[in-house]
Amino acid sequence: MPLYSYIALKQGKEVVRGEITASNLKDARDVVRKMGLVPTQINEAVDIKAKKATRLSSLSLSEKIDFISTLQILLTSGIPAVESLMFMEQEAAKKKIRDMSKILKTQIMAGSTFADTMARYPQVFGYIFIGLVKAGEESGELEKTLDRIKNLLEKQANIKGKVIGTLMYPMFVIVLAFFIIIIMLTFVFPAFKDMFAQQEKALPWITSMMILAGDYLKTYWFTIPIFVVAVFAFCFLMINWQPARNILDKVVLKVPLLNNLILYSNYSNFLSVLSVSYDAGIPVVDCLHLAVITLTNSVMKNKMSGAIVKVQQGMQVSQALKSTGIVPKMLLFMIATGEQSGRLGDMLEKGVNFLDRTLDAIIDTLTKMIEPIMLIVIGSIVLVMALALYLPLFQSYMN
């Protein structure tokens, strides 16, 4: 018999989850009621063996865009979902998409809806994707919703690309500077060591430090990879360990210019999801829950989660967002105007455009500032190395 997962209420307040076997959905509800529970949600579950056989790895952003773009084109052309997935199973360029299409096709043919099938794989699609597809399917506008999702994913990819592109140059310069320093210390300064030793006067302190550092690195060269691994481990810890991530998120919001990049990139994703989900007919509170998922900064996420609670208590969205103290006034004004005029969807879209323009301006400013800053950094390194090499020579000439 099929396996069903259920969510039910015990004594009217305690939420209970579990799995049962029954011949159909109606019998499953009866079984749950006979257990003294009030069923609130019952879905056909995939048994453990099937789960192992149909386990899928997460899709990258580009793979999601490929999948949703192809599916949207096929559905808009009037091809049924099962036939569309069958085509993608056979013709998709990437194996992940072919495997996923096969599994989705099989479960839809077994009687599941498109959204419920996706909901079984939240690690693959993500809760935002699933929530929007479910809303589109229930409203009968799945094709239109898929188009909105495609635009949303493309926008997120664009923002991600801009942020990474902005930070890539300084990271490259830092890595290059690190290797230049290692080469200078381990090969160049030891070559001048004997010549410097012939001088009667004491070496300048900067030259002495460089020679000592070079001797240390030549003797204990294995500390270099250890140091590199330690740096990467520290960065990994700061990003993935939540207490450390909370500290990092607070610090970056206090760094000039970088804080605006973090804030507005998060705002852009947040408002884009809010706009798309609102247009799909999802209730405002659920829209906010989906939008909060996109926030990567823990400080912003905590404040926005607090705003959602206030909206649930009856406060207007604009007032709840204003209470966080981190949302731009222009954005608050646009949302408040939309609520008062009954055109919240239009104003959310205008807000997205406003954030996009602001984010582009911030990225342009950062890009222009990074170049002279990196020149100063590289120039400073070259100056220190040059002084360490040539000061002893100047001393000998002065004698």
C-alpha positions in Angstrom: 0.0 0.0 0.0 1.1 3.6 -0.6 2.9 5.5 2.2 1.4 8.8 3.3 3.0 11.5 5.4 0.8 13.6 7.6 0.7 16.7 9.7 -2.1 16.8 12.4 -3.2 18.5 15.6 -3.3 16.6 18.9 -5.9 18.0 21.4 -6.3 21.0 19.1 -2.8 22.6 19.8 0.1 20.2 19.5 1.5 19.6 16.0 2.2 15.9 15.2 4.0 14.6 12.2 4.3 11.0 11.0 3.8 8.4 8.2 1.1 5.8 7.7 0.1 3.3 5.0 -3.3 3.3 3.4 -5.0 2.3 0.2 -5.8 5.9 -0.8 -5.9 9.5 0.5 -9.4 9.1 2.0 -8.4 6.0 4.0 -5.3 7.8 5.2 -7.4 10.6 6.6 -9.6 8.1 8.4 -6.6 6.3 9.9 -5.3 9.6 11.2 -8.7 10.5 12.7 -8.9 7.1 14.4 -5.6 7.9 16.1 -7.4 10.8 17.8 -5.7 13.4 15.7 -7.1 16.2 13.4 -5.4 16.0 10.0 -4.3 19.3 8.5 -2.1 18.0 5.7 -1.7 14.6 4.1 0.5 13.8 1.1 1.6 10.6 -0.5 5.2 10.0 0.6 8.1 8.4 -1.2 9.2 5.3 0.7 12.8 5.0 1.9 14.0 2.8 -0.9 12.5 5.1 -3.5 14.2 8.1 -1.7 17.6 6.4 -2.0 17.0 5.6 -5.6 15.8 9.1 -6.5 18.1 11.2 -4.4 19.2 14.3 -6.3 22.0 16.8 -5.7 21.3 20.5 -5.5 21.1 22.5 -8.7 23.3 25.5 -9.3 21.8 28.8 -10.2 22.7 28.4 -13.8 21.2 24.9 -13.9 18.0 26.2 -12.4 17.8 28.9 -15.1 18.4 26.3 -17.8 15.7 24.0 -16.4 13.1 26.6 -15.8 13.7 28.3 -19.2 13.3 25.1 -21.2 10.3 24.0 -19.2 8.6 27.4 -19.6 9.1 27.5 -23.3 7.7 24.0 -23.7 4.7 24.6 -21.5 4.0 28.0 -23.2 4.0 26.2 -26.6 1.1 24.0 -25.4 3.1 20.9 -24.7 1.8 19.0 -21.5 4.1 18.9 -18.5 4.7 15.1 -18.8 5.8 15.4 -22.4 7.9 18.4 -21.7 9.7 16.6 -18.9 10.1 13.5 -21.2 11.7 15.8 -23.8 14.1 17.3 -21.3 14.9 13.8 -19.9 16.2 12.8 -23.4 17.6 16.1 -24.7 18.8 18.2 -21.8 22.6 18.9 -22.1 23.3 18.4 -18.4 23.0 15.0 -16.7 21.5 16.6 -13.5 18.6 18.1 -15.5 18.0 14.8 -17.3 17.9 12.8 -14.1 15.7 15.4 -12.4 13.3 15.5 -15.4 13.0 11.7 -15.3 12.1 11.6 -11.6 9.6 14.5 -11.9 8.0 12.9 -14.9 7.6 9.5 -13.2 6.0 11.0 -10.1 3.6 13.2 -12.0 2.5 10.2 -14.1 1.9 8.4 -10.7 -0.7 11.1 -9.8 1.3 13.8 -8.0 1.0 17.5 -8.9 4.0 19.3 -10.3 4.4 21.5 -7.1 4.0 18.5 -4.7 6.6 16.6 -6.6 9.0 19.5 -6.4 8.2 19.8 -2.7 9.8 16.4 -2.1 13.1 17.8 -3.1 13.6 21.1 -1.3 17.4 20.6 -1.3 17.3 20.7 -5.1 14.8 23.5 -5.9 14.7 25.6 -2.7 11.6 26.8 -0.9 11.2 29.9 -2.9 11.1 28.0 -6.2 8.6 25.5 -4.7 6.4 28.1 -3.2 6.1 30.1 -6.4 5.4 27.0 -8.5 2.7 25.9 -6.1 1.0 29.3 -6.3 1.2 29.3 -10.1 -0.3 25.9 -10.3 -3.1 26.7 -7.9 -4.0 29.9 -9.8 -3.8 28.2 -13.2 -1.0 30.5 -14.3 1.9 28.1 -14.1 3.5 29.3 -17.4 3.4 32.9 -16.4 4.8 32.1 -12.9 7.6 30.1 -14.5 8.4 33.1 -16.6 8.5 35.2 -13.4 10.8 32.7 -11.7 13.1 32.6 -14.8 13.4 36.4 -14.6 14.0 36.3 -10.9 16.7 33.7 -11.2 18.4 35.6 -14.0 18.3 38.7 -11.9 19.9 36.9 -8.9 22.6 35.5 -11.2 23.3 39.0 -12.5 23.6 40.5 -9.0 25.8 37.6 -7.9 28.0 38.1 -11.0 28.4 41.8 -10.3 29.3 41.3 -6.7 31.8 38.5 -7.4 33.3 40.6 -10.3 33.7 43.6 -8.0 35.5 41.5 -5.3 37.5 39.4 -7.7 40.1 42.0 -8.6 41.2 42.9 -5.0 41.3 39.2 -4.1 43.6 38.5 -7.2 45.9 41.4 -6.2 46.1 40.2 -2.6 47.0 36.7 -3.7 49.6 38.0 -6.2 51.1 40.3 -3.6 51.4 37.3 -1.2 53.3 35.2 -3.8 55.6 38.1 -4.7 56.5 38.6 -1.0 57.2 34.9 -0.6 59.5 34.9 -3.7 61.3 38.0 -2.6 61.9 36.7 0.9 63.0 33.2 0.0 65.1 33.9 -3.2 66.0 37.5 -3.6 67.1 38.6 -0.1 69.2 35.5 0.6 71.1 36.2 -2.7 72.2 39.6 -1.2 72.9 38.3 2.2 76.6 37.7 1.7 77.1 41.1 0.1 75.3 42.8 3.0 77.5 40.8 5.5 80.6 42.5 4.2 79.5 45.9 5.3 80.9 47.2 8.5 77.8 49.1 9.6 74.8 47.5 11.0 72.1 46.8 8.5 68.9 48.9 8.5 66.2 47.3 10.7 63.9 46.7 7.7 66.7 44.8 5.8 67.5 42.7 8.9 63.8 41.8 9.3 63.5 40.7 5.6 66.7 38.6 5.8 65.6 36.9 9.0 62.1 36.3 7.5 63.8 34.8 4.4 66.0 32.5 6.5 63.0 31.3 8.4 61.0 30.6 5.3 63.9 28.7 3.7 64.3 26.6 6.8 60.7 26.1 7.7 59.2 26.3 4.2 56.4 23.9 5.2 54.9 26.6 7.3 53.8 28.4 4.1 51.2 25.8 3.0 50.2 25.4 6.7 49.6 29.2 6.8 47.6 29.1 3.5 45.4 26.2 4.8 44.9 28.0 8.1 43.7 31.1 6.3 41.2 29.1 4.2 40.1 27.2 7.3 39.5 30.5 9.1 37.5 31.9 6.2 35.5 28.7 6.0 34.8 28.9 9.7 33.7 32.5 9.6 31.3 31.8 6.7 29.8 28.5 7.9 29.9 28.5 11.7 26.9 30.5 12.7 28.3 32.3 15.8 31.3 33.4 13.7 29.1 34.3 10.8 26.9 36.5 13.0 30.1 38.5 14.1 31.3 38.8 10.5 27.8 40.0 9.3 27.9 42.7 12.0 31.4 43.8 11.1 30.8 44.1 7.3 27.8 46.3 7.9 30.1 48.8 9.6 32.7 49.0 6.7 32.0 52.0 4.5 30.9 51.3 0.9 31.1 47.5 1.5 28.1 47.8 3.8 26.1 49.4 1.0 27.1 46.6 -1.4 25.9 44.0 1.1 22.7 45.8 2.1 21.5 46.7 -1.4 22.4 43.3 -2.9 20.3 41.7 -0.2 17.5 44.3 -0.6 17.4 43.7 -4.3 16.9 39.9 -3.9 14.5 40.4 -1.1 12.2 42.8 -2.9 12.4 40.8 -6.2 11.1 37.7 -4.5 8.5 39.7 -2.7 7.3 41.3 -6.0 7.2 38.0 -7.9 5.5 36.0 -5.2 2.9 38.8 -4.6 2.1 38.9 -8.4 1.7 35.1 -8.2 -1.1 35.6 -5.7 0.6 34.4 -2.6 -0.6 36.1 0.7 1.6 38.9 1.9 2.9 37.1 5.0 3.9 34.1 2.9 5.6 36.4 0.4 7.7 37.9 3.2 8.7 34.5 4.5 9.9 33.5 1.0 11.7 36.8 0.6 13.5 36.5 3.9 15.0 33.2 2.7 17.1 35.2 0.1 18.8 37.3 2.8 22.4 36.2 3.4 23.2 38.6 6.2 22.1 37.3 9.5 21.6 40.8 11.0 19.2 41.7 8.2 17.5 38.3 8.3 16.8 38.6 12.1 15.4 42.1 11.7 13.2 41.2 8.7 11.9 38.1 10.6 10.9 40.4 13.4 9.1 42.6 10.9 7.1 39.5 9.6 5.8 38.9 13.1 4.5 42.4 13.3 2.8 42.0 9.9 1.1 38.8 11.2 -0.1 40.9 14.2 -1.8 43.3 11.8 0.8 46.0 11.1 1.1 47.3 7.6 4.1 46.0 5.6 5.7 49.5 5.3 5.4 50.2 9.0 6.8 46.8 9.9 9.8 47.3 7.6 10.3 50.8 8.9 10.6 49.3 12.4 13.7 47.4 11.4 15.7 50.6 10.9 17.7 49.2 8.0 15.3 49.7 5.0 15.9 52.8 2.8 13.4 55.6 3.2 12.7 55.8 -0.5 11.7 52.1 -0.5 9.5 52.5 2.5 7.7 55.4 0.9 7.1 53.4 -2.3 5.7 50.5 -0.4 3.5 52.7 1.8 2.1 54.4 -1.3 1.3 51.1 -2.9 -0.5 49.9 0.2 -2.6 53.1 0.4 -3.4 53.2 -3.4 -4.1 49.4 -3.7 -1.2 49.1 -6.2 1.3 47.4 -4.0 2.4 45.0 -6.9 3.2 47.9 -9.2 5.1 49.8 -6.5 7.1 46.7 -5.5 8.2 46.4 -9.2 9.2 50.1 -9.2 11.1 49.5 -5.9 13.0 46.6 -7.6 14.0 49.0 -10.4 15.1 51.6 -7.9 17.2 49.1 -6.0 18.8 47.9 -9.2 19.9 51.4 -10.2 21.2 52.1 -6.7 23.1 48.8 -6.7 24.7 49.5 -10.1 25.8 52.9 -8.8 27.4 51.4 -5.7 29.2 48.7 -7.7 30.5 51.4 -10.1 31.8 53.5 -7.2 33.5 50.5 -5.6 35.1 49.4 -8.9 36.5 52.9 -9.4 37.8 53.1 -5.8 39.3 49.6 -5.7 41.8 50.3 -8.6 43.7 53.2 -6.8 43.5 51.4 -3.5 45.1 48.3 -5.0 47.8 50.5 -6.7 48.6 52.0 -3.3 48.8 48.5 -1.8 51.1 47.2 -4.5 53.1 50.4 -4.5 53.6 50.1 -0.7 54.8 46.5 -1.0 57.3 47.4 -3.8 58.5 50.5 -1.8 59.2 48.4 1.3 61.0 45.7 -0.7 63.1 48.3 -2.5 64.0 50.1 0.7 65.1 46.9 2.3 67.3 46.1 -0.7 68.8 49.5 -1.5 69.3 51.1 1.9 72.4 49.1 2.7 73.8 50.0 -0.7 73.1 53.7 0.0 75.0 53.3 3.3 78.0 51.8 1.6 78.1 54.7 -1.0 77.9 57.3 1.7 80.9 55.8 3.4 
